[in-house]
């Protein structure tokens, strides 16, 4: 499998005041080239499409019809030689194609067979997302592919299993495959699908109108076909007496990776970033707490490497250094790096949106107004126009700069869910 070239750039203010302990840096990881230059080798990839076929998918009938059409559209994008399957999800999980629970190899004939099988899908039964994921795990485990990706669509709540059942399934699947989640309509639960997408390093979004499913499925599968390197980890080495406070992905979306740490050496830990293709760029915010040094002292606060598994052991793809220098020059030590400041604001933006929407649901209008007003101000400061447009459907903006807003009396449920679902999407630092 051809592999893109990775680069790591570190953005930080390395100067700390006397007694300063916290070193912040934004780590930008970029892969060179364009997706079309190096397509994924078929034998290295496997795809499973999981379609909700519960009874509610029949109300209205367009929902199941558009889900069938979207699955067919995604199947058409799968490259020859890639292993694939389709699962129908109800309160059970059923392999639809191939019906024996194996994976087929994509080609003109198998794609047509899959589409014929999908055309027969009918809505009935309940919803147990954990069961669906467990079957996907079993099917992926039967194949040697390194790049394993699923698309999961649902229109409702995970009603036919407990929260513990879903968590157990997610623990099983974590690290085995990635999963992009979509909710169609407005009867599903954002926090539920976000749990799945977060655990399985995928995306989550709302498709309010079923007619939008086919284009969305095609785009997700096209992106999956561009992936070339599986299971890349951010390895952070720190010196003795230093500790990592947090590691967060901050672009293209906010995702806290701190709790996903696995020890990889005496003073090193790995944080999963999933699969990568060419032409990608992601930003990570790292905070390391170090023992304060004397004025004028310089130290290496962290070494950040990108690593992936190779037959001979972990392969280092790229590396960058985070430094700390203690100074008594206030002009140097109080300067905040613009990348760090920007993404600190973007992380807060995601948080205040989710807190504001929750307060609104609970009837706490004062907190909701304050939080969503803060979100409006942060969105304007950072130039996050997409989020600003979503906020404007939930609040009336009096003054964006100061975050002065009024809650709208009537809000479409789809607009509220879109704001919640997309709250973690960020914009890059302005050049």
C-alpha positions as CSV (number, residue, x, y, z in Angstrom):
1,X,0.0,0.0,0.0
2,X,1.5,3.4,-1.0
3,X,1.8,5.8,1.8
4,X,1.5,9.6,1.9
5,X,4.3,11.8,3.3
6,X,3.4,13.2,6.8
7,X,4.7,16.5,8.2
8,X,4.3,17.8,11.7
9,X,4.4,21.6,12.5
10,X,4.4,22.9,16.1
11,X,2.9,26.3,16.9
12,X,3.5,27.6,20.4
13,X,4.9,30.4,22.6
14,X,7.8,28.6,24.2
15,X,8.4,31.4,26.7
16,X,7.1,30.8,30.3
17,X,7.2,33.3,33.2
18,X,9.3,32.5,36.2
19,X,7.5,29.6,38.0
20,X,5.4,28.8,34.9
21,X,4.4,25.2,34.5
22,X,2.0,24.7,31.6
23,X,3.3,24.5,28.1
24,X,0.7,24.7,25.3
25,X,1.2,23.9,21.7
26,X,-0.9,23.3,18.6
27,X,0.4,20.4,16.5
28,X,-0.5,20.5,12.8
29,X,-0.3,17.1,11.0
30,X,-0.5,17.2,7.2
31,X,-0.2,14.6,4.5
32,X,1.1,15.6,1.1
33,X,-0.5,15.0,-2.3
34,X,-4.1,14.6,-3.4
35,X,-6.4,11.6,-2.7
36,X,-6.6,10.6,-6.4
37,X,-2.8,10.1,-6.7
38,X,-2.7,7.0,-4.5
39,X,-5.9,5.0,-4.2
40,X,-6.4,2.5,-1.5
41,X,-5.3,-1.0,-2.3
42,X,-8.5,-3.1,-2.3
43,X,-7.1,-6.0,-0.2
44,X,-6.2,-3.6,2.6
45,X,-9.7,-2.2,2.9
46,X,-13.1,-3.3,4.2
47,X,-16.4,-1.4,4.3
48,X,-19.7,-2.3,6.1
49,X,-22.9,-0.2,5.7
50,X,-25.4,-0.6,8.6
51,X,-28.9,0.5,7.8
52,X,-31.7,1.0,10.4
53,X,-34.6,-1.1,9.3
54,X,-36.8,-0.6,12.4
55,X,-40.5,0.0,12.1
56,X,-40.1,3.7,12.3
57,X,-38.1,3.8,9.1
58,X,-41.5,3.2,7.4
59,X,-43.0,6.4,8.6
60,X,-43.0,8.1,6.1
61,X,-42.2,5.4,3.5
62,X,-39.7,7.8,1.8
63,X,-37.3,7.2,4.7
64,X,-36.6,3.5,4.0
65,X,-36.8,4.2,0.2
66,X,-34.1,6.9,0.5
67,X,-32.0,4.7,2.8
68,X,-32.1,1.9,0.2
69,X,-31.1,4.4,-2.5
70,X,-28.3,5.9,-0.3
71,X,-26.9,2.4,0.4
72,X,-26.9,1.6,-3.4
73,X,-25.1,4.9,-4.0
74,X,-22.5,4.1,-1.4
75,X,-22.0,0.6,-2.9
76,X,-21.4,2.2,-6.3
77,X,-18.5,4.2,-4.9
78,X,-16.7,1.1,-3.4
79,X,-13.6,0.4,-5.4
80,X,-13.0,-2.9,-7.1
81,X,-11.2,-5.3,-4.8
82,X,-12.4,-3.7,-1.5
83,X,-14.2,-6.1,0.9
84,X,-17.7,-5.0,1.8
85,X,-21.0,-6.0,3.4
86,X,-24.5,-4.6,4.3
87,X,-26.2,-5.1,7.7
88,X,-29.9,-4.5,8.4
89,X,-30.4,-3.2,11.9
90,X,-33.5,-3.7,14.0
91,X,-33.7,-5.1,17.6
92,X,-31.4,-7.7,16.0
93,X,-28.6,-7.4,13.5
94,X,-28.9,-9.3,10.2
95,X,-26.4,-9.7,7.4
96,X,-28.2,-8.7,4.2
97,X,-25.3,-9.0,1.8
98,X,-23.6,-11.4,1.8
99,X,-26.3,-13.2,3.7
100,X,-23.9,-15.7,5.3
101,X,-22.2,-12.9,7.3
102,X,-18.9,-12.9,5.3
103,X,-17.5,-10.0,3.3
104,X,-17.8,-9.9,-0.5
105,X,-15.1,-8.5,-2.8
106,X,-16.3,-5.5,-4.7
107,X,-16.7,-5.8,-8.5
108,X,-19.4,-5.2,-11.0
109,X,-21.2,-8.5,-10.2
110,X,-21.1,-8.2,-6.4
111,X,-22.1,-4.6,-6.4
112,X,-25.3,-5.5,-8.4
113,X,-26.0,-8.4,-6.1
114,X,-25.7,-6.2,-3.1
115,X,-28.0,-3.5,-4.6
116,X,-30.6,-6.2,-5.4
117,X,-30.5,-7.4,-1.8
118,X,-30.8,-3.9,-0.4
119,X,-33.8,-3.2,-2.7
120,X,-35.7,-5.8,-0.6
121,X,-35.2,-4.1,2.8
122,X,-38.5,-3.5,4.6
123,X,-39.0,-1.7,8.0
124,X,-40.0,-3.8,11.1
125,X,-38.9,-4.3,14.6
126,X,-36.9,-2.2,17.1
127,X,-33.5,-0.5,17.5
128,X,-30.4,-2.0,19.2
129,X,-27.3,-0.2,17.9
130,X,-24.9,-2.2,20.1
131,X,-26.1,-5.5,18.4
132,X,-25.5,-3.9,14.9
133,X,-21.9,-2.9,15.9
134,X,-21.2,-6.3,17.4
135,X,-22.1,-8.0,14.1
136,X,-20.0,-5.5,12.2
137,X,-17.1,-6.4,14.6
138,X,-17.5,-10.1,13.9
139,X,-17.6,-9.6,10.1
140,X,-14.6,-7.3,10.1
141,X,-12.7,-9.7,12.3
142,X,-13.0,-12.4,9.7
143,X,-11.1,-10.4,7.1
144,X,-7.4,-9.3,7.2
145,X,-8.0,-5.8,6.0
146,X,-6.1,-3.0,7.9
147,X,-8.4,-0.2,6.9
148,X,-11.9,-1.0,8.3
149,X,-14.7,1.5,8.1
150,X,-18.4,1.5,8.7
151,X,-21.3,3.8,7.9
152,X,-24.2,3.6,10.4
153,X,-27.7,5.2,9.8
154,X,-30.5,5.4,12.3
155,X,-33.7,7.3,12.7
156,X,-34.5,6.6,16.3
157,X,-33.4,6.1,19.9
158,X,-31.5,3.0,21.0
159,X,-34.5,1.6,22.7
160,X,-34.1,-2.2,22.7
161,X,-31.0,-2.5,24.7
162,X,-29.5,-0.8,27.8
163,X,-26.9,2.0,27.8
164,X,-24.6,-0.6,29.3
165,X,-25.2,-2.9,26.3
166,X,-24.2,-0.1,23.9
167,X,-21.1,0.8,26.0
168,X,-20.0,-2.8,26.1
169,X,-20.3,-3.0,22.3
170,X,-18.3,0.2,21.9
171,X,-15.5,-1.2,24.1
172,X,-15.4,-4.3,21.9
173,X,-15.3,-2.3,18.6
174,X,-12.9,0.5,19.8
175,X,-9.7,0.3,17.7
176,X,-11.2,-2.4,15.4
177,X,-12.9,-0.1,12.9
178,X,-14.0,3.5,12.5
179,X,-17.6,4.5,12.1
180,X,-19.3,7.5,10.5
181,X,-22.8,8.0,12.0
182,X,-25.9,9.7,10.5
183,X,-29.2,10.4,12.0
184,X,-32.1,10.9,9.6
185,X,-35.1,13.0,10.7
186,X,-35.4,14.3,14.3
187,X,-36.4,11.3,16.5
188,X,-32.9,10.1,17.2
189,X,-30.6,11.2,20.1
190,X,-27.5,13.3,19.3
191,X,-25.6,12.4,22.4
192,X,-26.2,8.7,21.7
193,X,-24.8,8.8,18.2
194,X,-22.0,11.1,19.3
195,X,-21.0,8.4,21.8
196,X,-20.6,5.9,18.9
197,X,-18.8,8.3,16.6
198,X,-16.4,9.4,19.4
199,X,-15.5,5.9,20.5
200,X,-15.0,4.8,16.9
201,X,-13.2,7.9,15.6
202,X,-15.8,8.8,13.1
203,X,-18.1,11.7,12.3
204,X,-21.7,12.3,13.3
205,X,-24.3,14.5,11.5
206,X,-28.0,15.0,10.9
207,X,-29.7,14.5,7.6
208,X,-33.0,16.2,8.3
209,X,-34.6,15.3,4.9
210,X,-34.2,11.7,3.8
211,X,-33.7,13.0,0.2
212,X,-30.2,14.1,1.3
213,X,-29.0,10.6,2.3
214,X,-27.7,9.4,-1.1
215,X,-25.3,12.4,-1.6
216,X,-24.1,12.2,2.0
217,X,-23.5,8.4,1.8
218,X,-21.6,8.8,-1.5
219,X,-19.4,11.5,0.0
220,X,-18.6,9.4,3.1
221,X,-17.7,6.4,1.0
222,X,-15.6,8.5,-1.3
223,X,-13.6,9.8,1.7
224,X,-13.2,6.3,3.0
225,X,-11.8,5.2,-0.3
226,X,-9.1,7.8,0.0
227,X,-7.7,6.5,3.2
228,X,-4.3,4.8,2.9
229,X,-2.7,4.4,6.4
230,X,-4.6,2.7,9.2
231,X,-4.3,3.2,12.9
232,X,-2.0,6.2,13.1
233,X,-1.3,7.3,16.7
234,X,0.0,10.6,18.1
235,X,2.9,9.5,20.4
236,X,3.8,12.0,23.0
237,X,7.1,11.6,25.0
238,X,7.6,13.9,28.0
239,X,10.6,14.2,30.3
240,X,10.6,12.9,33.9
241,X,8.5,14.9,36.3
242,X,6.3,16.2,33.4
243,X,2.7,15.2,32.9
244,X,0.3,15.5,30.0
245,X,-2.7,17.6,31.0
246,X,-4.7,17.0,27.8
247,X,-4.5,16.1,24.1
248,X,-7.4,17.2,21.9
249,X,-8.0,17.1,18.2
250,X,-9.2,20.7,17.5
251,X,-9.6,20.7,13.7
252,X,-11.5,19.8,11.6
253,X,-13.6,19.0,14.8
254,X,-13.1,19.1,18.5
255,X,-12.4,15.6,20.0
256,X,-10.8,15.1,23.4
257,X,-8.3,12.2,23.1
258,X,-6.9,12.5,26.7
259,X,-8.9,9.5,28.0
260,X,-7.8,7.4,25.0
261,X,-4.2,7.3,26.2
262,X,-2.3,4.0,26.0
263,X,1.2,3.7,27.5
264,X,3.8,3.1,24.8
265,X,7.0,3.4,26.9
266,X,8.3,4.6,30.3
267,X,7.6,8.3,29.4
268,X,5.6,8.0,26.3
269,X,1.9,7.5,25.5
270,X,-0.1,7.0,22.3
271,X,-3.3,8.7,21.3
272,X,-5.4,7.3,18.4
273,X,-6.0,9.4,15.3
274,X,-7.5,6.8,13.1
275,X,-6.8,6.4,9.4
276,X,-5.3,8.9,7.0
277,X,-5.3,9.6,3.3
278,X,-3.3,12.1,1.2
279,X,-4.2,15.7,1.2
280,X,-5.4,15.7,4.8
281,X,-4.6,18.2,7.6
282,X,-5.6,18.0,11.3
283,X,-4.7,20.1,14.3
284,X,-4.2,18.9,17.9
285,X,-3.9,21.0,21.1
286,X,-1.4,19.6,23.6
287,X,-0.8,20.8,27.1
288,X,2.1,19.6,29.2
289,X,2.8,20.5,32.8
290,X,6.5,20.6,33.6
291,X,8.6,21.3,36.7
292,X,9.5,25.0,36.5
293,X,13.1,25.8,35.6
294,X,15.4,28.8,36.3
295,X,15.2,32.0,34.3
296,X,17.1,31.4,31.1
297,X,16.8,27.6,31.3
298,X,15.5,25.8,28.2
299,X,14.0,22.3,28.1
300,X,12.3,19.9,25.8
301,X,8.8,19.7,27.1
302,X,7.5,17.0,24.7
303,X,8.4,15.1,21.5
304,X,5.4,14.5,19.3
305,X,5.7,11.7,16.8
306,X,3.2,10.1,14.4
307,X,3.5,6.3,14.5
308,X,1.9,3.5,12.7
309,X,2.2,-0.3,13.0
310,X,4.6,-2.0,10.7
311,X,5.8,-5.7,10.4
312,X,9.2,-4.7,12.0
313,X,7.6,-2.6,14.8
314,X,6.1,0.9,15.1
315,X,7.1,3.1,12.2
316,X,7.7,6.9,12.9
317,X,6.1,8.9,10.1
318,X,7.0,12.4,11.3
319,X,8.1,14.2,14.4
320,X,8.0,17.7,16.1
321,X,9.4,19.2,19.3
322,X,7.6,21.3,22.0
323,X,10.0,23.5,24.0
324,X,9.9,25.5,27.2
325,X,12.1,28.6,28.0
326,X,11.8,30.5,31.3
327,X,12.1,34.2,31.1
328,X,11.6,37.3,33.3
329,X,10.7,39.3,30.2
330,X,7.0,39.9,30.6
331,X,6.5,40.9,26.9
332,X,7.8,37.4,25.9
333,X,6.0,35.3,28.5
334,X,2.5,36.9,28.2
335,X,2.4,36.6,24.4
336,X,-0.3,34.0,23.5
337,X,0.3,32.0,20.3
338,X,-2.5,32.8,17.9
339,X,-3.1,29.1,17.0
340,X,-3.4,28.2,20.7
341,X,-5.7,31.1,21.4
342,X,-7.9,30.3,18.4
343,X,-8.4,26.7,19.2
344,X,-9.0,27.3,22.9
345,X,-11.9,29.5,21.8
346,X,-13.2,26.8,19.3
347,X,-13.2,24.2,22.1
348,X,-15.1,26.6,24.4
349,X,-17.5,27.3,21.5
350,X,-18.5,23.6,21.2
351,X,-18.9,23.4,25.0
352,X,-21.1,26.4,25.4
353,X,-23.4,25.4,22.5
354,X,-24.0,22.0,24.1
355,X,-24.5,23.5,27.6
356,X,-26.8,26.2,26.2
357,X,-29.0,23.8,24.3
358,X,-29.2,21.5,27.4
359,X,-30.2,24.5,29.5
360,X,-32.9,25.4,26.9
361,X,-34.3,21.9,27.1
362,X,-34.4,22.1,30.9
363,X,-36.3,25.4,30.7
364,X,-33.4,27.4,32.2
365,X,-33.7,30.4,29.8
366,X,-31.2,32.6,31.7
367,X,-28.4,30.1,31.4
368,X,-29.3,29.2,27.8
369,X,-29.3,32.8,26.8
370,X,-25.9,33.4,28.4
371,X,-24.3,30.3,27.0
372,X,-25.6,30.7,23.4
373,X,-24.8,34.4,23.5
374,X,-21.2,33.5,24.4
375,X,-21.3,31.0,21.5
376,X,-22.4,33.8,19.1
377,X,-19.5,36.0,20.2
378,X,-16.9,33.2,19.9
379,X,-18.2,32.2,16.5
380,X,-17.8,35.8,15.2
381,X,-14.4,36.2,16.8
382,X,-13.0,33.0,15.1
383,X,-14.8,33.5,11.8
384,X,-16.8,30.3,12.2
385,X,-19.5,31.4,9.8
386,X,-21.2,28.0,9.5
387,X,-21.8,27.8,13.3
388,X,-22.9,31.4,13.3
389,X,-25.6,30.6,10.7
390,X,-26.8,27.6,12.8
391,X,-26.9,29.7,16.0
392,X,-29.0,32.3,14.2
393,X,-31.7,29.7,13.7
394,X,-31.9,29.2,17.5
395,X,-31.4,32.7,18.8
396,X,-32.1,36.3,17.6
397,X,-28.7,38.0,17.5
398,X,-28.9,41.6,18.9
399,X,-25.1,42.2,18.9
400,X,-22.8,39.4,17.8
401,X,-19.6,41.1,19.1
402,X,-20.9,41.3,22.7
403,X,-22.9,38.1,22.4
404,X,-26.2,39.8,23.1
405,X,-29.0,37.5,22.0
406,X,-32.6,36.5,22.7
407,X,-33.9,33.0,22.6
408,X,-36.3,32.4,19.7
409,X,-39.7,31.5,20.9
410,X,-40.2,28.8,18.2
411,X,-37.3,26.7,16.9
412,X,-37.5,23.9,14.4
413,X,-36.3,20.6,16.1
414,X,-34.0,19.9,13.1
415,X,-32.3,23.2,13.4
416,X,-31.6,22.7,17.1
417,X,-30.3,19.1,16.4
418,X,-28.1,20.4,13.6
419,X,-26.5,23.0,15.9
420,X,-25.9,20.4,18.6
421,X,-24.5,17.8,16.1
422,X,-22.2,20.3,14.3
423,X,-21.1,22.2,17.4
424,X,-17.7,20.4,17.4
425,X,-16.9,21.4,13.8
426,X,-14.2,24.1,13.8
427,X,-12.5,26.5,11.4
428,X,-8.8,26.7,10.9
429,X,-6.7,29.6,12.2
430,X,-7.0,32.6,9.9
431,X,-3.8,33.1,7.8
